[in-house]
Amino acid sequence: MEPILGLPITLPPAGSRALLRALFGQLRGAILDGRLAPGLRLPASRQLALSLGISRNTAIAAYDLLTGEGYLVARPGGGTYVSDRLPHARRAEPPPEEALPDPRLAKAWRLAPEHAAASAGPQPRFDFQLGLPELAFFPFDVWRRLSVRALRAQSRTRGAYAAPAGQADLREAVARHLAFARAVACTADDVIVTAGAQQAFDLLARVLVTPGETVVALEDPGYPPMRQAFAAAGARLAGIPVDGEGLIVERLPAEARIIGVTPSHQFPLGVALSARRRGALLEAAQAQGAVIIEDDYDGEFRYAGRPLDALQTLDRGGTVIYVGTFSKSLFPGLRLGYVVAPPWARAALLEAKQVADWHAPTLTQETLAAFIADGHLARHIRKMRSVYAKRRSALLEALARRGGDLLEPIPSEAGLHLAATIKGPVDATDVAARAAARGVKLNTVGQFAQGGGAANALAFGFGLIDAEAMDEAIVAVCTTMRAQRG
């Protein structure tokens, strides 16, 4: 008979006088050790007896003894449960320190402010947190319908693991979307589906970095998740300063073999990499045999000016690896992104993807593929571009009207946030801390810096604050700053 309890029970032969005592003792020990947890429903006495090859009377007697001593609770018509209040709870003694594994085996990574887990405490009154989109306008009814359709289709297929590169329909849809929205020249064969941009960075770090040797040049201040992925892989990081034209290419170290940039909307300053710098960056990378990782951070949302060509579009030597995600255009919980990889990198990335998690959930992939192919993604981005444009305008107006003497916005024409430098001797970190006490959540530019030379500036995400509330939110920030300055 197949066992129905997930613990080994060894009993003397049938007919032994020690049978009941042995069953009672082993069940009692499992309860005290926590292997049978409080509140767990135990199998019926008949099932237990059949499983162990004993009489039902012996099983009933063991349950009765445990119930009488307070280890079990019988609920009429509802079964027998392990008691929540045990009479002799046994505390597990911690193992001696010398028996524990070396704690250095487990590396701790400081979470980026943008990607730290949501706090269980009260939500801020005004949340300027970066990188979070508005969900109120997402067509969840459409998504639900497409998901049901994908589920029906999967029910008619043979259960099997899928390809690490991703579902063919989604890779084709991503390639078409990128050609239309970002003028990125690629085919479905170039696309590898990932669990968001973060997994893309991790896979790239695995295949490109030789621990302790590879120098990775990253914007400073820059996008922490990219920095964390390469640091975890053992790369030697070099922070490259950013100005009004983006990454200062002349500051790239000659030994850099990987260069990470957010050229469409630099994180966190918001500037775009100029056309002049784009050409210079491609030339520098080709001259020193480096790879460029282009993170198109929230580049779908552009509000003014002519969009600059993606580095991948300008690339003629297979130097650029393009990374994108649907976390900003749709919602973070989707956990789907992609890498557009040149041919030389594709096989290694696919092997790394298979080792990491084999493939992304196929049901979600098929749903997203239909969402893109049916035009819902393009419509949603158009709608949200209008929503975010109003919020951005309201933010700029409020900064000018309420804080013109305190804050100077850094020019930016895209994305879900903008940054503003502080005028005068007021520290951004102090502002953020004092604003939090007033129910305003703010990020500072310095939070995203690798070195200590970041601008004294605040970053305002407008994905979570309505245009109508923007003025009041900025009043709260400016009131905090004036009290601090005064």
TORFI-190938 format. One record per residue (C-alpha): chain; residue in three letters; x, z, y. Coordinates in nm, 4 decimals. Each point is the difference from the previous one (the first is absolute). Layout:
residues N
A|ALA|X|Z|Y
...
***
This chain:
residues 486
A|MET|0.0000|0.0000|0.0000
A|GLU|0.1364|-0.0884|0.3461
A|PRO|0.0870|0.3133|0.2037
A|ILE|-0.2276|0.0688|0.2937
A|LEU|0.2129|0.2640|0.1723
A|GLY|0.3173|-0.1147|0.1701
A|LEU|0.2115|0.2778|-0.1514
A|PRO|0.1494|0.0554|-0.3464
A|ILE|-0.1803|0.2607|-0.2129
A|THR|0.1630|0.1065|-0.3275
A|LEU|-0.2234|0.1952|-0.2378
A|PRO|0.0547|0.1608|-0.3398
A|PRO|-0.1712|-0.1543|-0.3044
A|ALA|-0.3804|0.0112|-0.0264
A|GLY|-0.1245|0.3273|-0.1462
A|SER|0.2861|0.2042|0.1472
A|ARG|-0.0990|0.3294|0.1619
A|ALA|0.2392|-0.0812|0.2849
A|LEU|-0.1859|-0.3214|0.0927
A|LEU|-0.2290|0.1503|0.2657
A|ARG|0.2806|0.2100|0.1481
A|ALA|0.2286|-0.3029|0.0248
A|LEU|-0.2627|-0.2184|0.1701
A|PHE|-0.0944|0.2778|0.2426
A|GLY|0.3643|0.0740|0.0849
A|GLN|0.0976|-0.3615|0.0627
A|LEU|-0.3032|-0.0726|0.2184
A|ARG|0.0581|0.3232|0.1933
A|GLY|0.3682|-0.0875|0.0502
A|ALA|-0.0866|-0.3483|0.1249
A|ILE|-0.2439|0.1506|0.2519
A|LEU|0.2559|0.2509|0.1278
A|ASP|0.2702|-0.2678|0.0236
A|GLY|-0.2271|-0.2262|0.2021
A|ARG|-0.0086|-0.2762|-0.2592
A|LEU|-0.3756|0.0607|-0.0185
A|ALA|-0.0729|0.0239|0.3719
A|PRO|-0.2685|0.2189|0.1623
A|GLY|-0.3310|-0.1834|0.0153
A|LEU|0.0886|-0.2356|-0.2875
A|ARG|-0.2901|-0.0753|-0.2343
A|LEU|0.0986|0.0533|-0.3644
A|PRO|-0.1295|-0.2158|-0.2848
A|ALA|-0.3113|0.1158|-0.1823
A|SER|0.0660|0.2269|-0.2958
A|ARG|-0.1131|-0.2710|-0.2409
A|GLN|0.2443|-0.2522|0.1490
A|LEU|0.2844|0.2540|-0.0023
A|ALA|-0.0663|0.0852|-0.3636
A|LEU|-0.0034|-0.3639|-0.1073
A|SER|0.3176|-0.0711|0.1936
A|LEU|0.1921|0.2914|-0.1528
A|GLY|-0.1482|-0.0251|-0.3489
A|ILE|-0.1481|0.3505|0.0038
A|SER|-0.3489|0.1396|-0.0374
A|ARG|-0.2277|0.0076|0.3007
A|ASN|-0.0491|0.3742|-0.0480
A|THR|0.3745|0.0544|0.0580
A|ALA|-0.0113|-0.2090|0.3196
A|ILE|-0.3064|0.1905|0.1251
A|ALA|0.1642|0.3332|-0.0808
A|ALA|0.3156|-0.0950|0.1959
A|TYR|-0.2084|-0.1043|0.3020
A|ASP|-0.2026|0.3231|-0.0215
A|LEU|0.3148|0.2141|-0.0040
A|LEU|0.1465|-0.1857|0.2995
A|THR|-0.3296|0.0296|0.1858
A|GLY|-0.0235|0.3715|-0.0735
A|GLU|0.3467|0.0591|0.1441
A|GLY|-0.0745|-0.2034|0.3141
A|TYR|0.2076|-0.3091|-0.0746
A|LEU|-0.3002|-0.2309|-0.0444
A|VAL|-0.3391|-0.0268|0.1678
A|ALA|-0.3031|-0.1345|-0.1864
A|ARG|-0.2593|-0.1791|0.2092
A|PRO|-0.3378|-0.0311|-0.1768
A|GLY|-0.0581|-0.3660|-0.0720
A|GLY|0.3140|-0.0885|0.1952
A|GLY|0.2887|0.0643|-0.2367
A|THR|0.2976|0.2369|-0.0125
A|TYR|0.2557|0.0149|0.2821
A|VAL|0.3314|0.1694|0.0679
A|SER|-0.0679|0.2902|0.2343
A|ASP|0.1048|-0.0226|0.3634
A|ARG|0.0922|0.3698|-0.0096
A|LEU|0.2321|0.0773|-0.2875
A|PRO|0.0429|0.3619|-0.1121
A|HIS|0.3759|-0.0146|-0.0611
A|ALA|0.1313|-0.2949|0.2050
A|ARG|0.3627|-0.0554|-0.0885
A|ARG|0.2371|-0.0891|0.2836
A|ALA|0.2564|-0.2576|-0.0920
A|GLU|0.3498|0.1268|0.0672
A|PRO|0.2116|-0.2468|0.1958
A|PRO|0.2960|-0.1363|-0.1947
A|PRO|0.3437|0.1338|0.0941
A|GLU|0.1563|-0.1889|0.2893
A|GLU|0.2843|-0.1325|-0.2112
A|ALA|-0.2545|-0.1694|-0.2295
A|LEU|-0.1569|-0.2032|0.2804
A|PRO|0.1042|-0.3620|0.0734
A|ASP|0.2329|-0.0549|0.2934
A|PRO|-0.2327|-0.0218|0.3060
A|ARG|0.2237|-0.2762|0.1421
A|LEU|-0.1482|-0.2311|-0.2622
A|ALA|-0.3214|-0.0117|0.2045
A|LYS|0.0590|-0.1598|0.3372
A|ALA|-0.2349|0.0916|0.2842
A|TRP|-0.0882|-0.2666|0.2584
A|ARG|-0.1325|0.0803|0.3440
A|LEU|-0.3280|-0.1820|0.0409
A|ALA|-0.0392|-0.2271|0.2993
A|PRO|-0.2542|0.1373|0.2499
A|GLU|-0.2140|-0.3109|-0.0424
A|HIS|-0.0173|0.0301|-0.3779
A|ALA|-0.0222|0.3763|-0.0494
A|ALA|-0.3025|0.1117|-0.1996
A|ALA|-0.3103|0.0725|0.2047
A|SER|-0.0228|0.3650|0.0978
A|ALA|-0.2684|0.2117|-0.1599
A|GLY|-0.0535|0.1787|0.3326
A|PRO|-0.2367|-0.0961|0.2824
A|GLN|0.0202|-0.3582|0.1198
A|PRO|0.1296|-0.0552|0.3542
A|ARG|-0.2499|-0.0774|0.2714
A|PHE|0.2009|-0.3078|0.0996
A|ASP|0.2268|-0.1586|-0.2604
A|PHE|0.2692|-0.2374|0.1326
A|GLN|0.1749|-0.0119|-0.3379
A|LEU|0.1801|-0.3291|-0.0695
A|GLY|-0.0740|-0.2486|-0.2733
A|LEU|-0.3585|0.0982|-0.0805
A|PRO|-0.2767|-0.2616|0.0358
A|GLU|-0.3671|0.0492|0.0829
A|LEU|-0.2188|0.0013|-0.3125
A|ALA|-0.3431|0.0142|0.1675
A|PHE|-0.0179|-0.3803|0.0226
A|PHE|0.1257|-0.0833|-0.3470
A|PRO|-0.2617|-0.1921|-0.2077
A|PHE|-0.0101|0.2406|-0.2924
A|ASP|-0.3261|-0.1561|-0.1244
A|VAL|0.1787|-0.3360|-0.0376
A|TRP|0.2962|0.1662|-0.1688
A|ARG|-0.2345|0.1785|-0.2429
A|ARG|-0.1750|-0.3249|-0.0908
A|LEU|0.3280|-0.1829|-0.0600
A|SER|0.1333|0.2928|-0.2007
A|VAL|-0.3052|-0.0061|-0.2286
A|ARG|0.0462|-0.3739|-0.0447
A|ALA|0.3665|0.0512|-0.0923
A|LEU|-0.0944|0.2761|-0.2422
A|ARG|-0.2514|-0.2268|-0.1742
A|ALA|0.2643|-0.2689|-0.0336
A|GLN|0.2494|0.2485|-0.1445
A|SER|-0.2555|0.1201|-0.2559
A|ARG|0.0048|-0.3492|-0.1505
A|THR|0.3782|-0.0158|-0.0361
A|ARG|0.2362|0.1252|-0.2648
A|GLY|0.1565|0.3306|0.0984
A|ALA|0.3704|-0.0475|0.0702
A|TYR|0.2706|0.0813|0.2500
A|ALA|0.0342|-0.2483|0.2838
A|ALA|0.2981|-0.1754|0.1573
A|PRO|0.2264|0.2141|0.2231
A|ALA|-0.0204|-0.2622|0.2767
A|GLY|-0.3719|0.0646|0.0433
A|GLN|-0.3215|-0.1844|-0.0723
A|ALA|0.0286|-0.3739|0.0573
A|ASP|-0.3166|-0.0099|0.2133
A|LEU|0.1323|0.2655|0.2353
A|ARG|0.3453|-0.1547|0.0339
A|GLU|-0.1624|-0.3345|0.0845
A|ALA|-0.2308|0.1683|0.2531
A|VAL|0.2902|0.1874|0.1627
A|ALA|0.2047|-0.3198|0.0313
A|ARG|-0.2908|-0.1808|0.1697
A|HIS|-0.0700|0.2960|0.2287
A|LEU|0.3632|0.0217|0.1119
A|ALA|0.0164|-0.3723|0.0679
A|PHE|-0.3132|0.0204|0.2162
A|ALA|0.0556|0.3336|0.1764
A|ARG|0.3791|0.0211|0.0344
A|ALA|0.1290|-0.3563|-0.0645
A|VAL|0.2054|0.1329|-0.2904
A|ALA|0.0928|-0.2848|-0.2329
A|CYS|-0.0354|0.1177|-0.3590
A|THR|-0.1773|-0.0715|-0.3263
A|ALA|-0.1673|0.2316|-0.2480
A|ASP|0.3224|-0.0042|-0.2042
A|ASP|0.1856|0.1626|0.2904
A|VAL|-0.2426|0.2942|0.0227
A|ILE|0.0436|0.3274|-0.1903
A|VAL|-0.2868|0.2479|0.0327
A|THR|0.1066|0.3616|0.0595
A|ALA|-0.1587|0.3411|0.0498
A|GLY|0.0196|-0.0271|0.3775
A|ALA|0.3064|-0.0646|0.2146
A|GLN|0.1584|0.3239|-0.1170
A|GLN|0.0396|-0.1250|-0.3567
A|ALA|0.1334|-0.3277|0.1364
A|PHE|0.2795|0.1897|0.1789
A|ASP|0.0699|0.2030|-0.3130
A|LEU|0.0261|-0.3099|-0.2201
A|LEU|0.2269|-0.1716|0.2497
A|ALA|0.2220|0.3067|0.0191
A|ARG|0.0244|0.0103|-0.3801
A|VAL|0.1150|-0.3586|-0.0344
A|LEU|0.2143|-0.0362|0.3137
A|VAL|0.1810|0.3322|0.0386
A|THR|0.3177|0.1082|-0.1747
A|PRO|-0.0026|0.3809|0.0452
A|GLY|0.2693|0.1255|0.2321
A|GLU|0.1121|-0.3506|0.0960
A|THR|-0.2757|-0.2148|0.1511
A|VAL|-0.0355|0.0358|0.3767
A|VAL|-0.3591|-0.0365|0.1240
A|ALA|-0.0568|-0.0560|0.3721
A|LEU|-0.3358|0.1279|0.1246
A|GLU|-0.1638|0.0221|0.3407
A|ASP|0.0470|0.3375|0.1685
A|PRO|-0.2559|0.1275|0.0774
A|GLY|-0.1659|-0.1750|-0.2907
A|TYR|-0.2466|0.0083|-0.2850
A|PRO|0.0747|0.3130|-0.2112
A|PRO|-0.1502|-0.1202|-0.3316
A|MET|0.2457|-0.2906|-0.0064
A|ARG|0.2872|0.2329|0.0846
A|GLN|-0.1038|0.2486|-0.2694
A|ALA|-0.0146|-0.2673|-0.2703
A|PHE|0.3569|-0.1154|0.0667
A|ALA|0.1311|0.3537|0.0397
A|ALA|-0.1518|0.0913|-0.3367
A|ALA|0.1797|-0.2959|-0.1576
A|GLY|0.3365|0.1284|0.1253
A|ALA|0.0585|-0.2474|0.2819
A|ARG|0.2257|0.0720|0.2964
A|LEU|-0.2318|-0.0158|0.3011
A|ALA|0.0993|-0.1315|0.3413
A|GLY|-0.2407|0.0527|0.2890
A|ILE|-0.0161|-0.2931|0.2444
A|PRO|-0.1423|0.0652|0.3497
A|VAL|-0.3034|-0.1836|0.1358
A|ASP|-0.0675|-0.1168|0.3554
A|GLY|-0.2681|-0.2069|0.1727
A|GLU|0.0857|-0.3050|-0.2147
A|GLY|0.0009|0.1891|-0.3276
A|LEU|0.2958|0.0615|-0.2317
A|ILE|0.3343|-0.0375|0.1827
A|VAL|0.1610|-0.2526|-0.2314
A|GLU|0.3465|0.0421|0.1540
A|ARG|0.0086|0.3582|-0.1302
A|LEU|-0.0327|-0.1005|-0.3670
A|PRO|0.2999|0.1197|-0.2035
A|ALA|0.1930|-0.2819|-0.1684
A|GLU|-0.0268|0.1752|-0.3383
A|ALA|-0.3835|0.0127|0.0073
A|ARG|-0.1459|-0.1867|-0.2973
A|ILE|-0.3670|0.0893|0.0597
A|ILE|-0.1741|-0.0044|0.3381
A|GLY|-0.3499|0.1458|0.0341
A|VAL|-0.2145|-0.0947|0.3008
A|THR|-0.3588|0.0171|0.1250
A|PRO|0.0162|-0.3057|0.2283
A|SER|-0.3682|-0.0610|0.0777
A|HIS|-0.0722|0.3490|0.1317
A|GLN|0.3026|0.2281|-0.0139
A|PHE|-0.0687|0.3413|-0.1420
A|PRO|-0.0388|0.2231|0.1978
A|LEU|0.0851|-0.1556|0.3404
A|GLY|-0.2391|-0.2952|-0.0409
A|VAL|0.2265|-0.2708|0.1418
A|ALA|0.0297|-0.3424|-0.1643
A|LEU|0.3332|-0.1427|-0.1093
A|SER|0.0668|-0.2765|0.2542
A|ALA|0.0455|-0.3624|-0.1028
A|ARG|0.3638|0.0182|0.1098
A|ARG|0.0638|0.3078|-0.2130
A|ARG|-0.1791|-0.1548|-0.2996
A|GLY|0.2377|-0.2931|0.0004
A|ALA|0.2998|0.2276|0.0473
A|LEU|-0.1112|0.2274|-0.2836
A|LEU|-0.0363|-0.2885|-0.2451
A|GLU|0.3425|-0.1337|0.0967
A|ALA|0.1619|0.3422|-0.0378
A|ALA|-0.1590|0.0584|-0.3399
A|GLN|0.1139|-0.3373|-0.1326
A|ALA|0.3515|0.0476|0.1390
A|GLN|0.0550|0.3335|-0.1741
A|GLY|-0.2027|-0.0717|-0.3159
A|ALA|-0.2719|0.2517|0.0791
A|VAL|-0.3662|0.0128|-0.1002
A|ILE|-0.2704|0.0545|0.2636
A|ILE|-0.3074|0.2006|-0.0992
A|GLU|-0.2786|-0.0951|0.2395
A|ASP|-0.2755|0.2614|0.0092
A|ASP|-0.2984|-0.1576|0.1749
A|TYR|-0.1293|0.3380|0.1160
A|ASP|-0.3630|-0.0376|0.1223
A|GLY|0.0864|-0.3516|0.1228
A|GLU|-0.3552|-0.1288|-0.0603
A|PHE|-0.1192|0.1642|0.3207
A|ARG|0.1303|-0.1914|0.3015
A|TYR|-0.1754|0.0301|0.3358
A|ALA|0.1955|-0.2213|0.2399
A|GLY|0.2804|-0.2517|0.0153
A|ARG|0.1044|-0.2649|-0.2469
A|PRO|0.0837|0.1387|-0.3455
A|LEU|0.3678|-0.0386|-0.0811
A|ASP|0.0975|-0.1697|-0.3250
A|ALA|0.0652|0.2330|-0.2902
A|LEU|0.3650|0.0242|-0.0977
A|GLN|-0.1003|-0.1330|-0.3407
A|THR|-0.1383|-0.3124|0.1661
A|LEU|0.3254|-0.0576|0.1903
A|ASP|0.2211|0.0736|-0.2981
A|ARG|0.1629|-0.3019|-0.1643
A|GLY|0.2484|0.1742|-0.2280
A|GLY|-0.2078|0.2329|-0.2176
A|THR|0.1203|0.2966|0.2044
A|VAL|-0.3352|0.1627|0.0841
A|ILE|-0.2231|0.2069|-0.2293
A|TYR|-0.3429|0.0438|0.1552
A|VAL|-0.2026|0.3191|-0.0608
A|GLY|-0.3658|0.0513|0.0854
A|THR|-0.2835|0.2396|-0.0759
A|PHE|-0.3778|0.0239|0.0222
A|SER|0.0104|0.3684|0.0993
A|LYS|-0.0397|-0.0776|0.3715
A|SER|-0.2296|-0.3036|-0.0148
A|LEU|-0.2321|0.1615|-0.2599
A|PHE|0.0642|0.3643|-0.0936
A|PRO|0.2963|0.2083|-0.1263
A|GLY|-0.1747|0.1155|-0.3185
A|LEU|0.0007|-0.3586|-0.1276
A|ARG|0.3732|0.0317|-0.0807
A|LEU|0.0690|-0.3707|-0.0232
A|GLY|0.2773|-0.1919|0.1693
A|TYR|0.2333|-0.2859|-0.0806
A|VAL|0.3511|-0.1381|0.0146
A|VAL|0.0684|-0.3661|0.0769
A|ALA|0.3330|-0.0410|-0.1745
A|PRO|0.2472|-0.2902|-0.0014
A|PRO|0.0705|-0.1441|-0.3477
A|TRP|0.3314|0.1821|-0.0456
A|ALA|-0.1680|0.3439|0.0274
A|ARG|-0.3201|-0.0625|-0.1950
A|ALA|0.1103|0.0735|-0.3578
A|ALA|0.1714|0.3287|0.0904
A|LEU|-0.3014|0.1178|0.2025
A|LEU|-0.2374|-0.0801|-0.2860
A|GLU|0.2132|0.2011|-0.2414
A|ALA|0.0085|0.2925|0.2423
A|LYS|-0.3765|-0.0221|0.0480
A|GLN|-0.0591|0.0091|-0.3750
A|VAL|0.2216|0.3067|-0.0332
A|ALA|-0.1711|0.1749|0.2929
A|ASP|-0.3681|-0.0347|-0.0958
A|TRP|-0.0310|-0.3338|-0.1848
A|HIS|-0.2705|-0.1349|0.2309
A|ALA|-0.2532|0.1036|0.2632
A|PRO|-0.3594|0.0722|-0.1165
A|THR|-0.1494|-0.3353|-0.0951
A|LEU|-0.3562|0.0892|0.1021
A|THR|0.1104|0.0752|0.3572
A|GLN|0.2125|-0.3142|0.0067
A|GLU|-0.2899|-0.2223|-0.1072
A|THR|-0.2307|0.1627|0.2539
A|LEU|0.2491|-0.0570|0.2814
A|ALA|0.0600|-0.3581|-0.1129
A|ALA|-0.3722|-0.0742|0.0316
A|PHE|-0.0165|0.1891|0.3312
A|ILE|0.2696|-0.2287|0.1421
A|ALA|-0.1217|-0.3235|-0.1618
A|ASP|-0.3581|0.0496|0.1229
A|GLY|0.1194|0.0430|0.3591
A|HIS|-0.0777|0.3714|0.0342
A|LEU|0.3579|0.0974|0.0858
A|ALA|0.0258|-0.2505|0.2842
A|ARG|-0.3396|0.1090|0.1377
A|HIS|0.0917|0.3675|-0.0225
A|ILE|0.3326|-0.0530|0.1778
A|ARG|-0.1747|-0.1928|0.2796
A|LYS|-0.2536|0.2802|0.0426
A|MET|0.2636|0.2722|-0.0025
A|ARG|0.2238|-0.1910|0.2388
A|SER|-0.2855|0.0156|0.2511
A|VAL|-0.0600|0.3721|-0.0672
A|TYR|0.3672|0.0880|0.0334
A|ALA|0.0412|-0.2171|0.3102
A|LYS|-0.2694|0.2058|0.1767
A|ARG|0.1648|0.3236|-0.1062
A|ARG|0.3411|-0.1213|0.1116
A|SER|-0.1387|-0.1037|0.3406
A|ALA|-0.1730|0.3364|0.0362
A|LEU|0.3260|0.1765|-0.0883
A|LEU|0.2024|-0.1982|0.2556
A|GLU|-0.2634|0.0575|0.2693
A|ALA|-0.0098|0.3720|-0.0721
A|LEU|0.3792|0.0269|0.0078
A|ALA|0.0097|-0.1790|0.3358
A|ARG|-0.2898|0.1956|0.1538
A|ARG|0.0691|0.3468|-0.1409
A|GLY|0.3740|0.0008|-0.0688
A|GLY|0.1681|-0.2605|0.2183
A|ASP|0.2381|0.2684|0.1305
A|LEU|0.0750|0.1276|-0.3503
A|LEU|0.0206|-0.2893|-0.2454
A|GLU|0.1289|-0.3587|0.0071
A|PRO|-0.1412|-0.2221|-0.2783
A|ILE|0.2570|-0.2099|-0.1864
A|PRO|-0.1145|-0.3661|0.0071
A|SER|-0.1618|-0.0957|-0.3294
A|GLU|-0.2434|-0.2757|-0.0941
A|ALA|-0.0854|0.0783|-0.3616
A|GLY|-0.0651|0.2716|-0.2552
A|LEU|-0.2006|0.3203|-0.0282
A|HIS|0.2065|0.2146|0.2343
A|LEU|0.2030|-0.0071|0.3173
A|ALA|0.2719|0.2294|0.1297
A|ALA|0.0551|0.1420|0.3462
A|THR|0.3154|0.1548|0.1462
A|ILE|-0.0307|0.3316|0.1820
A|LYS|0.0839|0.0128|0.3689
A|GLY|0.1812|0.3116|0.1103
A|PRO|0.1453|0.3018|-0.1793
A|VAL|-0.2706|0.0551|-0.2582
A|ASP|0.0973|-0.0015|-0.3678
A|ALA|-0.2092|-0.2148|-0.2332
A|THR|0.0260|0.2454|-0.2892
A|ASP|-0.1323|0.2795|0.2213
A|VAL|-0.2851|-0.2220|0.1167
A|ALA|-0.1031|-0.0776|-0.3578
A|ALA|0.0079|0.3672|-0.0993
A|ARG|-0.2015|0.1151|0.3026
A|ALA|-0.2462|-0.2880|-0.0354
A|ALA|-0.0614|0.0988|-0.3625
A|ALA|-0.1178|0.3390|0.1245
A|ARG|-0.2557|-0.1874|0.2109
A|GLY|-0.1232|-0.1998|-0.2983
A|VAL|0.2023|-0.3166|0.0684
A|LYS|0.2246|-0.1428|-0.2747
A|LEU|0.2980|-0.1935|0.1362
A|ASN|0.3186|-0.1522|-0.1382
A|THR|0.3248|-0.0166|0.1937
A|VAL|0.2390|-0.2925|-0.0201
A|GLY|0.2736|0.2472|-0.0880
A|GLN|-0.1775|0.0877|-0.3261
A|PHE|0.0923|-0.3445|-0.1300
A|ALA|0.3643|-0.0010|0.1092
A|GLN|0.2950|0.0250|-0.2352
A|GLY|0.2460|0.1039|0.2692
A|GLY|-0.0498|0.2121|0.3094
A|GLY|-0.0256|-0.2654|0.2698
A|ALA|-0.3707|-0.0867|-0.0168
A|ALA|-0.1980|-0.0524|0.3177
A|ASN|-0.1919|0.2971|0.1370
A|ALA|-0.3328|-0.1640|-0.0771
A|LEU|-0.3388|0.0497|-0.1615
A|ALA|-0.1694|-0.2414|-0.2403
A|PHE|-0.3755|-0.0512|0.0209
A|GLY|-0.1811|-0.1376|-0.3022
A|PHE|-0.3465|-0.1283|0.0866
A|GLY|-0.1369|-0.0658|-0.3467
A|LEU|-0.1993|0.3248|-0.0090
A|ILE|-0.1225|0.0502|0.3585
A|ASP|-0.2978|-0.1895|0.1446
A|ALA|0.0450|-0.1788|0.3315
A|GLU|-0.2667|0.2252|0.1538
A|ALA|0.2005|0.3136|-0.0872
A|MET|0.3394|-0.1320|0.1114
A|ASP|-0.0189|0.1223|0.3596
A|GLU|-0.0859|0.3550|-0.1056
A|ALA|0.2806|-0.0032|-0.2576
A|ILE|0.2598|-0.1084|0.2568
A|VAL|-0.1288|0.2601|0.2477
A|ALA|0.0737|0.2648|-0.2631
A|VAL|0.3540|-0.1344|-0.0475
A|CYS|0.0691|-0.0242|0.3720
A|THR|-0.1397|0.3460|0.0681
A|THR|0.2419|0.1346|-0.2575
A|MET|0.2914|-0.1833|0.1614
A|ARG|-0.0834|0.1193|0.3510
A|ALA|-0.0273|0.3592|-0.1139
A|GLN|0.3348|-0.0385|-0.1719
A|ARG|0.1647|-0.1617|0.3044
A|GLY|-0.1540|0.2469|0.2440
***
